[in-house]
């Protein structure tokens, strides 16, 4: 029974605190009650700090995922630019995959009936991002003055691979000189 008495006493105390007449609502009592929670300014400061930390951290988390996409877009753009230059200038252009992470774009000139790298024009050497590699061996794609791949009679596929995420992107080079890409 003593336990029931204690519960009843506690219940009476709680009821007396909840009654309207128990604590008058004065400015002083309101000020004392505010000390328990957060003010609006404190809440806004915390939200601001969380926002700033998120804005800095989230792009860094996803930047690595963009490496393969940027490499694919750069390769496609360089291939299309070389094709455009070949058509507009009348000089052949060559895209040469030198290693698993480097390719070169160079202008060619006709010398003795053969197209050779132009000794007067510096080639453009492009290095892929550190995590991205060509999975298929080296390859040379020469574009003639009509924008077509010289000596090609079938579709050629090259694959870029992100070694960190194992994500692949395929670059399809058609005999007509057109280039398409598809990710997986």
Residue pairs with C-beta under 8 A, 6 or more apart in sequence:
16 22
17 23
23 29
38 46
64 131
64 164
64 165
65 162
65 165
67 129
67 130
67 131
67 132
67 162
68 129
68 131
68 132
68 160
68 161
68 162
68 165
68 167
68 169
68 183
69 169
69 183
70 129
71 128
71 129
71 132
71 160
71 169
72 160
72 169
72 171
72 181
72 183
73 181
74 126
75 103
75 126
75 160
75 171
76 171
76 179
76 181
78 95
78 103
78 105
78 124
78 126
79 95
79 141
79 171
79 173
79 179
80 179
81 105
82 93
82 94
82 95
82 105
82 143
83 93
83 143
83 147
83 177
83 179
84 147
85 91
85 93
85 107
86 92
86 93
86 143
86 144
86 145
86 147
86 177
87 145
87 146
87 147
89 107
89 145
90 145
91 107
91 108
91 109
91 110
91 118
91 145
92 107
92 108
92 115
92 142
92 143
92 144
92 145
92 150
93 105
93 106
93 107
93 108
93 142
93 143
94 104
94 105
94 106
94 108
94 117
94 140
94 141
94 142
94 143
95 103
95 104
95 105
95 140
95 141
95 143
96 103
96 104
96 105
96 106
96 138
96 139
96 140
96 141
97 103
97 134
97 137
97 138
97 139
97 140
97 158
98 104
98 125
98 138
99 134
99 138
100 133
100 134
100 135
101 127
101 128
101 132
101 133
101 134
102 125
102 126
102 127
102 128
103 125
103 126
103 128
103 134
104 123
104 124
104 125
104 126
105 123
105 124
105 126
106 117
106 118
106 121
106 123
106 124
107 117
107 118
107 121
107 123
108 115
108 116
108 117
108 118
108 142
109 115
109 116
109 118
115 142
115 150
117 123
128 134
128 160
131 162
131 163
131 164
131 165
132 160
132 161
132 162
132 163
133 160
133 161
133 163
134 158
134 159
134 160
134 161
135 159
135 160
135 161
135 168
136 157
136 158
136 159
139 156
139 158
141 149
141 152
141 156
141 173
142 149
142 150
142 151
143 149
143 150
143 177
144 150
146 177
147 176
147 177
148 175
148 176
148 177
149 156
149 173
149 174
149 175
149 176
149 177
152 173
152 174
152 175
153 175
154 175
155 172
155 173
155 174
155 175
156 172
156 173
157 170
157 171
157 172
157 173
158 170
158 171
158 173
159 168
159 169
159 170
159 171
160 168
160 169
160 170
160 171
161 167
161 168
161 169
162 168
167 183
167 184
168 183
168 184
169 181
169 182
169 183
169 184
170 181
170 182
170 183
170 184
171 179
171 180
171 181
172 179
172 180
172 181
172 182
173 179
174 180
